[in-house]
Amino acid sequence: MTINRDSNMMGALRSGLLWVCVVFFIGGTNLYAQKTGTIRGNVYDKGDGAPVIYANVILRGTTYGATTDLDGFFVLPEIPEGKYTIVVKYVGYDSVAIPVVIKPHGIVYKRILLDEGGVKLQTVQISGRKTTAKRNVQISTLKISNKQIQSLPSTGGEPDIAQYLRILPGVVSTGAQGGQIYIRGGSPIQNKILLDGMTIFNPFHSIGFFSVFETETIKSAEVKTGGFGVEYGGRMSAIVDIKTKTGNTKRFGGTVAASPFQLKAIFEGPIVKFKEENGSSLSFLLSTKKAVLDKTSPYLYQHAIVDSIGSLPYRYSDLYGKLTLQTNGGSSANVFGFNFTDDVNYKSIASYRWNSKGGGLNFKLVPPNSSLIMRGVFAYSKYDISESIPVPEGEREKPRNSSIRSFDANMNFTFFGKNSEVNYGMNFEAFTTYLQFVNPLDITFEQTVNNTIIAGYIKYKVKFYNLVLEAGLRPTYYASLASARVEPRFGLKYNILDNFRFKAAGGLYSQQLMSTVNERDIVNLFTGFITSPVLQRGKHLIAGFEFDPLEGLELNLEGYYKRYDLLMALNRNRLSPQEPEFIQETGDAYGIDLLVKYSLPHWYFWGTFSHGYVFREDGNQRYPATFDRRNNLNILVSYKWGKNDAWEFGARWNFGSGFRFTKLYGFTEREVFTDLTKDHKRENGDLVPVFSKDYNRGILPDYHRLDLSLKRIFVFSKYSKLSLNLSVTNAYNRNNILFVNPLRADDKLFQLPFLPSAGLNYKF
């Protein structure tokens, strides 16, 4: 939608300011009309100063309560004046009771330290997750902890979030190689991946087992597969929001690990030690890993090597560093930087290399005399990728190159009421995209575009008895398109019973960024970025149920519909420079997702089933997308036994119905009359393939794979332990298709075969 720049921008700003004024008026009136005060604070582990997440915080003898967030922070607003006792409980820690006095309009801050208890409970979950589920909409939101990632069979001897994302409901993966994920009908470019608030443009390495994120450093990850709120913008399908932990604030420590796939090291510790009297500290966290599979595979995995590509040709390295400052009163700041590289060379097919680097600052400010909590992120990143395809001697090389430079500035503010919460803020993003490539018909495409995006948002959440409502607006101005758009979004949850909840969400979404990956390619390692000439638009509608029939058992069923009103794709097969560079499409995706999760003292079971449909329409026909996997099943089982659960066995089985592809119709002769050295009367032209005009009517074979792992932990002291991980990938050696040359049916590449591995992980 392109409209008058000035009038639309002013209209969007007026709408946003009006909402802000209304909220402030209501919130301010509510706050100062009563003789109430606010309690807020942080809960820390007394041993290492780390925040305690999802601890239960209640006022004894009242209905007031809260759970701590990812920083161990909590807020109890609108407490009537008087004397109270704060009680904090969390699994594995001794409970704490602290007296507090509330004065009218006063703000009391408490720093609470928890000691590890003598007995670590495993069946009683006091962590506050169930309380959080009842108080928040959380539709299509899956929260992943470090421990959950560790429970997955450790493919390649090392667990990684890249492996865990593939077992989530609604997520479709291209397999062990390629590293691409499709979430509820959205292509990879429609998923926003965040690391500590900054966008990561290519988070997965080409081998697919490993991401740029180091498991040991992940504090939490939230995957929002649809219906996400107004605080997120710039993508139309899904959000993956990953946050890293702070470095140890009391002692120096770390982890070193080795496997046939990679080597890694993590170091952390205090620069200024955590002070219990005021909660201040300065700490560091540094992680690095490097692939060694190209060196080990000729000796360990000769059976997996294809002659045409030589050794398993995966080379990557990751470096991430972070400094964290915690101050009195709950305020904190993080400075971080990273450098990620990937290099893969399929000798007879193509070679790819990309590099991603950047850094930034994020902070949380808790003013001592204000009810507002302020957060912000400022970050810069740079991503470059190149592809080189071998060509016969004498022919023109056709390399592809792409890059993106991005600067982000985000500010948001939160105001807490007794049964309500207001969140508002603004986003500023400036980025430059570059792409250069030559298509199979020797037509060159080159684009460089500068972009500026300005957005504001406001979200209001309120709880009425058993009903939780969220409503928000996100006005956005796309400067390079001279286009503005206001996107309403909503969410609700109704607690029908204490253990049975209904939820729903919907809204409008848009994005300007495009990918060079064509949705008609099943696997494509060249992930470049370009700017769409028009604004891409979509909408979501989701509804479902949560059910907790037994202690430790969770059931989640959701149905979804995503409509893409406008999608743009690069016209890579245009026959002449006069043809359009882009093609326009619409699309829709719909289906159901089921999640079953069951936790027992020693057993953990996770099962997901997804049934979905993904279609695109280009004006001539409606056809299924290549990643239209109708059925996807994941089963994960882990079992711990022995003294202090020293042994752990894990098994994961994945089944997916076949991907779609366009059938080869035949061949035709093509003459290139610009070649003046050729006798066109006597010599034949080049044979080029002719594909069926009915897109993606073919179906590849089903995909299925079993992974197994066995872990043994040796504990030497409170802070020192060694883990031995034995794993088998593709245990029954299923030949799953990776690539088929449409011109030669016998020219195939398969996913990784049976691969045993062992890994050592020493934590100190």
N, C-alpha and C positions, 0 to 999 in steps of 0.2 A: 504494500500500500504506500504509494508515494503522494505526498501532499505538500502544501505550502509549508516551508521550513519554519518560518518565524511564528506563524499563527498556531501551528500544531505544537511546537515546542512550548510556547507560552501556555497553551491550553493544558498540556500534560503537567507542566509545573504548577499551574493554578490548582489542578485537581489534587496533586500530591500535597501542596501546602495546606489546602483546605482540610484534608484528612488529618494532617499533623496537628493543625490547630484544634480540630474537634477532639482528637484524642487527648491532647494536653489539657484542654479545658475540662473534659470529663475526669481524666486522671487526677488533675490538680484539685478539682472540687472534691473528689472522693477522698483524697489524702488529707486535706486540711479541714474537712468538715467534721472529722472525728478525732477523738483523743487517742490516737494510736501511734505506734512506733514500728520500727523494722529491725529484725535480727538478721544478720548475715555473717558469713564466716567461711573458713576453709578447714577441711579435715585432711590431716597428713598422717602418713606412716611414721611413727616415732623412730623406727630403725634407720630408714634411708631418706626421710623427708619427702618421699613421693606422694602425690595426691591420691586420696582414696576415692575411687569412682563408684557412684551408685550406692553410697552409704545412706542408711535411713536416718533422718534427723527429725525428731518430734519434740513437742512441748508436752511434758508429762501432765496427764489429767485433762488435756484439751484435744480438739480435732485438728490442730495446726500441725502440719508436717511437710517435709520436702525431701528430695534426694539430691545428693551432690552430683555436680556435672563432671566433665572430663578434667577440670582443673581442681576437683575436690571442693568446689565453691557451692554454697547454698544460700538461699534467701527465704526468710519467713516474713512476709509483709503484713501490714495492717493488724498488728498484735495490740489488743487493748492494754492500757497502762496497768502495771502491776508486777508482782514477783512470780517468776517461773523457774522451771528446771529443764534445761536442754538435755535430751538423751540421744546419744549416737550409737548405732549398732551396725555391725558389718561382719560377714562370715569370716571366721578365723581370727577375730580381734576381740579383746575385752571391751565390753560396753563402757561408755563414759557418761557421767551425769554432771552437768555444770549449772550452777545457779545464775540467773540473769534478772536484771531489773529493767523494765520498759517504762520510759517517760513519754509524755505526749510529743509527737513529731520527732522523737529521738531515733537515732540510728546506732545500734550496738553491734560491734564487730567482735567475733570470737574465733580464736585460733585453737583448734582441737587436735590433739595428738593421740593416736591410737596405738596401743601395744598389742603385739601378736599374742593370741590366747594360747593356753596350754594344749587345747584340742581344736583342730581345724575341722569345723563342721562341713560335711559334704552333702547331706540330704536336706538340710534346712537352708533355704535360700532367703537370707535377710537382705540381699543386695539391693533391693528396691526396684528391680526390673519389672515386677508385676505392678507395683505402684506407678511406675513411670508409664507402663502400658495403659493404665486406666486414666491417667491424667493428660495424655497426649494423643493426638490423632495417629501419627506414625503410620499412615497407610503406605503400602509399598516400600517400607523402610526396613532394612535388615542391618542390625548392628553386629559387627564382627569384632571380636576381641583377639588379643594376641594368643590366648590359650586355645581358642577355637581353631586358629590357623595351625597351631602346633599339633592339634589332634588329627589333622589330615595325613593320610599316607604320604610320607616325604619323598616325592618323586625326585630322583637324582640325589637322594641323601639329605635334602634340605627342603623343609616346608616353605611355601611362598604364597602370598596373597593372590598371585596370578592363578595358582592352582585352586584356591578356595573360591574365587569368584565364579569359577566354572560349575560349581555345584549349587549355586543359588537359583531359586525358581525364576523363570523368565529369561535366564541368561543362556545364550547359545554360543558355543565356541567352535572355531575352525579346527581345533585339535591341538596336538602336541607341537606343531610347527606353524608359525605365522603370527601367533599372539593376538589375534583379533577376537573381540567379543561383541555380540549383538544382543541388545537388551530390549525385550518386548517389541520387536519389530523395528527398532532404531539401529541405524548403521553406526560404526565406531565414531564417526565425526559428530554424531548427535549425542554422544555421551561426554559429559564434562568430568575430568579427573582432576581432583584437587589434592595438593600436598601442603599441609599447614596453611591453607587458604590460597595457594598459588596454583594456577593452571599448569598441568603437565601435559604436553601435546602428544607424546608417544610414550606411554608408561610400560609397555611390554616388550621384552626382548624377542628376537626372531625365533628362538627355540620354543617359545610358548610356555615353558615350565616356570620361567622366572620373570619377575617384574623389576623395575628400577627401585622398588621399595624394599628395604631390608626388614625382614620379619621381626627380628629382635628389637627394632626401634619403634615399631608401630604401637601406639597407645590405643587407638581405636580406628575403626573404619565404618562409615555409614554408606550403604548402597541404597539409593532411592530409584527404584525401577519405573517410577511414573508418579504423576500427581504431586510433584514437589512444590514447595512454597515459593513465595515471591522473593525471598532472599537469594535465590539462585536464578541466574539469567544466562542468555547466550547459547543455550542448548535446548533441543526439542524432545529429547527422549529420556535421559537418565543422568544421575549424579553419583559419583563415587568420591566421597569426602574422607580423606585419610589424614590423621593427625599423629605426629610422632611424639614420643615421650620426652620428658626433660632428662638431662643427664643426672646421675646420682649426685645428690647434694651433700652427702656426708663422707663418702669414701670413693677412692679410685677403684675401678673395676672394668670388666669388659668380657668379650667373647672372641674366641678364635675358632675357626671351623675349616674343614677340608673335606672334599669329596672328589670323585672323578670328573664332576661337572664344573666345580668352581672352588675358589679359595675366598675366605672372607675374614674380616677382623672388625671388631667394634670396641671403642674405648670411650669411657665416660668417667666423670668425676667432678669434684668441686674445685672451683677457683677461689671462691669465698664460701666456706662451709655454712650449711643451714644453721641459723640461730633460732633456737626454740623460743626465746623471749620476744622476738619480733617477726619471725617467719621469713627473714630476708636471706638470700643466697645468690650466688653466681656459679653456674655449672656449665659444662661442655659435653657434647655428644658428637662422636666422629665414627662414621661407618664407611667401609670400603669393601668391594668384592670384585673378583676378576674371574672370567671363564677360563677353563683349562681343557675343555672337552676336545678341542681340535688337537691338543697334544696327547691326551690319554686315549682317544678313540682308536688310533692305529694299533694299540697294544691290548686294549680291553674290549673294544666293540667292533672288531673287524667284520662280524656278521651283519652289522648295521650299516656298513659303508657301501654306498653305491659307486660303482666305477666312474660314473660321469661326474661325480662331485668330489671324489677323493675322501679325505677324513671328514668326520662330522664337523662342518665348517663354521662353527658358531664361536665368535669372539666378542666379548663385551666386557665393560668395566664400569663400575658405579662408585661415586664418591659423594658423600653427604655430610655436612657439618652444621652444628647448631650451638649457639650460646643462649642461655636462658638466665634472665634476671628476675628474681621474685622479690617483692618489696612488702613492707608492712601494710596491712589492710587488704591484701588479696590482689593487688595490681601485679602485672607481670609483663615482660617483653622478651621476644625471641628474635635473634638475628640468625639467618640460615643461608647456606649456599650449596650448590650441587653441580656435578659434572657427570653426565651419563653418556656412554658411547655404545654403539652396536655395529658389528661388522660381520657379514655373512657372505660366503662366496660359493654359490652353486656353479661350478666351473662351466658346464655346458648350457646353463640356463640364464643366470644373471648373478650379479653381485650387488650388494646393498651396503650402504654405510650411513649411519646417522649419528649426530651429536646434539645433545641437549644440555644447556648450561644456564645458570642464572642464580639469583639470590633475592633476599628481601627481608622485611621486618614485619612481624605481627605483634600486637599488644592487646592487653586488657587493662582498662583503667577503672578503678573502683573509687570514686571520690568519697571522702569520709563524711561529707555533709549533704550528699545528694542521693536521691533514690534511683538515679539513672546509672546503668552500667554501659561503658563505652568500649567497643572493640574496633580494631582496624588492621588492614593489611596493605603493605606497599611492596611491590615485587616487579622484577624485570627478568625476562627469560629470552633465550635465543635457541632456535631449533633449525638444524640443517640436515637435509637428506639427499643422497644421490644414488642413482641406479645406473649400472652399465651392463649392456646385453651384448654377448659375443656375436659378431657378424662374420660372414665369409670374407676372405681376403679380397680387397678391392671394393667392397661395399661400404657405404657411408655408416658410420657409427651413429647410434640414436640414444645418447644418454638422456637421463632425466634429472633435473635438479629442482629443489624446492627449499624454501626457508620461510620462517616466520619470526618476527621480533615483536615482543609484547611487553607493555607496561600496564600494571593494574594498580588501582588505588580504591580501596573499599573501606567505608566507615559505617558502623551501625551502632544503634543505641537501644537499650532494653529497659523498660519500666515494668516493675512487678506490682500487681495488686493481689488482694487476698485470693480471688478466684479468676483473675484475669492477668493478661500480659500483653504489652504493646512492644513491638519491635519495628524499628524503622531505620532507614539508612540510605546511602547513595553509593553507586559504583561508577568509576571512570576507567575506561579501557582504551588504550591507543595501541594499534598493532599494524604491522606492515607485512604483507604476504608477497612472495615471489615464486613463480613457477616458469620453467623452461623445459620443453620437450619436443621431440619430433615424432609424429605418429607413423604407423606402418606405411602410409601413403606419402611419406616425406614432406608432410605439411607441418611447419613449425608453429608452435603455440608458445607465446611468452606474455607474462602478465606481472606487473608490479603495482600494488594498490596500497595506499595509506588509509587507515580507518580510525575513526574516533567514535566511541559509544559512551553515552551518558545516560545513566538510569538512576531512578529513585524507587523506593518501595516502602510500604507500610503494611504491617500485619497485626491484626488484633485477635487474640485468643481469649475465650471466656468459657467458664464451666458453670452450667446450671444443673445442679443435682447430678443426674447420671449422664448428662449431655455435655460434650466438649465441642465447641465451634471455633473454627479458624476462618478468617476472611482477610484478603489482602489485595492490594493493587500494585502493579509495577509499571510506571510510565518509563519508556525508553526512547531515546533519540539516536538514530543511526546517521551520523553526519555525512559519510561518503555517499549515502543513498538519499540524503535529504528526506528521511522518512521517520515518522514518529508513530508509536504504538503504545496503547495502554492495555495491559493484560490483567484482568481479574482472575483470582484463583481462590478456591475454597477447600475446606476439609471439615469433616465431622466424625465424631465417634460417640456412639450411644452404648452405655454399659447396661445391657439388658439384664444380666445377672452379674454376680461378682466374678464369675469365670467365663462369661460369654458376652462378646462385644461385637457390635456392628460398626462398620466404618465406610466412609466414602470420600472421594476427592475429585476435583476437576479443575480445569483452567485452560488459559490460552498461553502459547509459547511461541518463541521466534528465535531465529539465529541468522547471522550473516556469513559465518565461516563455512567453507565447503572443503571437501577432501578430493584429492586426485584419484582416490580409490573408486573405481566404478562398481556400483552395486551389482553389476552383472558378472563381476569376478568373484569366485569363491575364496581364493587365497591370493593376496597381493601384498607383498612386503613393502612396496613403495608407498609410504603414507605421507604425501605432501599436502600442503594447504594453500587454498586460494580464496578469493573474496567473491561472493555471489553478486551478480549484477542487480538482483532484486532481493527483497527480504523474504526469506523462507518462513513459513507459518504452519502451526499445528495446534491441536487441542487434545486434551486427555479427559477421559471419564472412567473412574475406577470405583468398585464397591466390593466389599467382602466381609468376612467374619473371622474373629479370633476366639479360640476355645481352649480352656485349660481344664480338661476333665479330671486330671490327676496331678498330684504333686510331681513336678518335673516333666510333665507331658504337655506339649504345646501344639495346637493345630491352627493353621492359617490357610484360608481359602479366599482367593481374589479373582474377580473377573475384570477385564480391562478392554478399553477401546481407545486406540490412538488414531486420529485422523490427521493426515498431512495435506493441508490445503494447497501448499506450493512447495515443491522441491526442485532444486536446480542441480544439474550434473554436467560435467565436462563432455562435450561432443568430441570424443577422441577419434571417431571413425569418419569424420567429415571428409568428403572427396575432393573439395576444392576450398581455397581461401574465402570464396564468396559465401560458403555455407556458414550458418551460425556456429559460434564457438561453444554455446551452451544449449542444452535441451531442458525443457520444463516438464515436470511430472507432478502427479498427485499420488497419494497412497493411503492405505489404512492397514492397521494391525489390530487383531483382537484375539482373545483366548482366555484361558483360565490357568491359574497356578495354584498348586497345593504344596504346602510344607508341613511335614510332621517331624517334630523334634522331641526326643525323650532322653532325659538325663537321670542316671542312677548312680549310686556311690562308685561303681567301678565300670559301668557300661555307658556308652554314649551312642545314640542312634540318630541319624539325620536322613530323611528321605524327601525328595522333591519330584513332582511330576508336572510337566507343562504341556499343554495342548494349545497350539496357536496357529494363526494364519497371517501371512504378510503378503500384501499385494501392492503393485505399482501400476500406474496408468499413464501412458505417454501421449494420449490423444487419439491413438490408433487402436490400442488394445489394452486390456487389463490382464496383467500376467503376474504369477508368483515371483517373489524376489528369490535370488540365489540362496539366501539364508533362511528361506521359509522351511524351517524344520518343524514338521507338524507335531511330533512327539519327542519329548526329551525327559529321560528318567535318570536320577542320580540317587545312589544308596551309599551311605557312609556308616561304618560300624567301627567303634574302637573299644578296646577292653584293657583295663589296667589291673595288675595283680602284683603280689609280692609285698615285702616290707616297704612301707612308704610309697607304694605303687611304683616300684622301681622298674617294672616291665610294662610295656604297652604294645598291643597289636592293633593295627589298623587295616581296613580294607575299604576300597571305594570302587564301585562299578558304575559305569556310565553307558547309557544306550541312547542313541539319537537316530531318528529316521533320516533317510538320505537327503542331501542338499539337492537343489535344482540346478539344471544346466540347459543351455540351448543346443539342440542337436545340429550336427553337421549335415547339410543338405547335399553338398557336392562341391565341385571346383569349377572355376571359370578362368579364362585367359585374360590377363591384363597387360596392355601395351603402355609403355612409358615413352611417349614420342619426344621427350626432351633429350633422350639419349641419341645424339647425332652419329655415334660410331656404330650403331646397330643397323643391320639391313632388315627392315621391318617386313619386307616382302618374302624373305627367305627364312628368317629366324622366328621361332615361336616366342610368344610373350611369356610372362611369368604366370604360373598357376597360383591362384589365390582362392582361399576357402569361401564357400557360400553357405551361410548358416540359415537355418529355418527362420521364417518370419514370425513363427509362433515362439515367443521368448520362453525359455525355462520350462519347457514341457517334459524334458527328460529328468529322471531321478537317479542320483548316484546310489550305490549300495549303502545299507545302514551302517552306522558307526557304533562300535561298542568296544569297551576296554576295561580290564580289571587291573587295579594297582594294589599292591600289598606292601606293608612295612612292619618292621619289628624294632622297637626301641628299648635299650637298656640304659638306665641312669645309675651312675656310680657317684655317691655323695661322699666327699672328703671332709668338708667342714660346712659351716653355715653359709658361706659365700662361694664355696668351690665345689663344682661338680662336673662330671664328664658324661656326655651322652653318646652312645653308639647307635647309629641309625642304619638298619639294613632295609633295602627297598627293592621291589621289583615293579617295573613299569611294563604294562601290556603283558601280563603274566601268561596268557595263553596265546601270545604272538599273533594277534589279529592283524590282517593286512587291511588297514584303513587307508583309503585313497587320500593323497594330498594334492596331486597334480596329474592331469592327463593331457597330453598333447593332442589337440583336436585333429591335427594333420596326420598323426601316426598313433594309432590306438595302442601299439606296443610300447610307446614311450611314456612311461608312468613313473611317478614318485609316490611312495607310500609314507604314511606317518611312521614315527619311530617304532621299531619292532621290540621284541622282548629285550629289556635292558635291566640287568641287576646292577645294584649300586650299594655303596657303603659310605657313610659319612661320620666324621668325628666332630663333636662340638664341645669345647671346653669353656666353661663360664667361671670367672674368678672375681 
